[in-house]
Amino acid sequence: MSLLGDDGRGYELARKLETAGTWRTWLGDSNYTNFAPFLSSPS
Protein backbone atom coordinates (compact mmCIF):
# COMPACT_ATOMS: atom_id res chain seq x y z
CA MET A 1 0.00 0.00 0.00
CA SER A 2 1.32 3.42 -0.87
CA LEU A 3 1.35 6.25 1.63
CA LEU A 4 -1.82 7.82 0.26
CA GLY A 5 -3.54 4.50 -0.39
CA ASP A 6 -4.54 2.67 -3.52
CA ASP A 7 -6.94 5.38 -4.65
CA GLY A 8 -4.16 7.98 -4.55
CA ARG A 9 -6.33 10.47 -2.69
CA GLY A 10 -5.41 9.66 0.88
CA TYR A 11 -8.64 7.99 2.01
CA GLU A 12 -6.87 5.00 3.56
CA LEU A 13 -4.40 7.28 5.34
CA ALA A 14 -7.28 9.43 6.59
CA ARG A 15 -9.03 6.33 7.98
CA LYS A 16 -5.86 5.22 9.77
CA LEU A 17 -5.51 8.67 11.32
CA GLU A 18 -9.16 8.46 12.38
CA THR A 19 -8.54 5.09 14.03
CA ALA A 20 -5.62 6.60 15.95
CA GLY A 21 -7.78 9.52 17.12
CA THR A 22 -5.60 12.07 15.36
CA TRP A 23 -8.31 14.01 13.52
CA ARG A 24 -10.29 15.06 16.59
CA THR A 25 -7.13 16.22 18.36
CA TRP A 26 -5.84 18.14 15.35
CA LEU A 27 -9.13 19.69 14.19
CA GLY A 28 -10.81 20.23 17.54
CA ASP A 29 -14.31 19.06 18.41
CA SER A 30 -16.19 21.67 16.39
CA ASN A 31 -14.33 21.16 13.11
CA TYR A 32 -14.14 17.40 13.61
CA THR A 33 -17.95 17.20 13.77
CA ASN A 34 -18.14 18.76 10.30
CA PHE A 35 -15.29 16.62 8.93
CA ALA A 36 -16.20 13.17 10.33
CA PRO A 37 -18.99 12.35 7.81
CA PHE A 38 -16.45 12.54 4.97
CA LEU A 39 -14.59 9.57 6.49
CA SER A 40 -17.53 7.23 5.90
CA SER A 41 -16.92 6.87 2.14
CA PRO A 42 -13.93 7.27 -0.20
CA SER A 43 -16.07 9.01 -2.82
Protein Blocks (a to p, Z undefined) as FASTA:
>chain_A
ZZkojnonommmmmmmmmnommmmmnommlmmmmmmmmmpcZZ
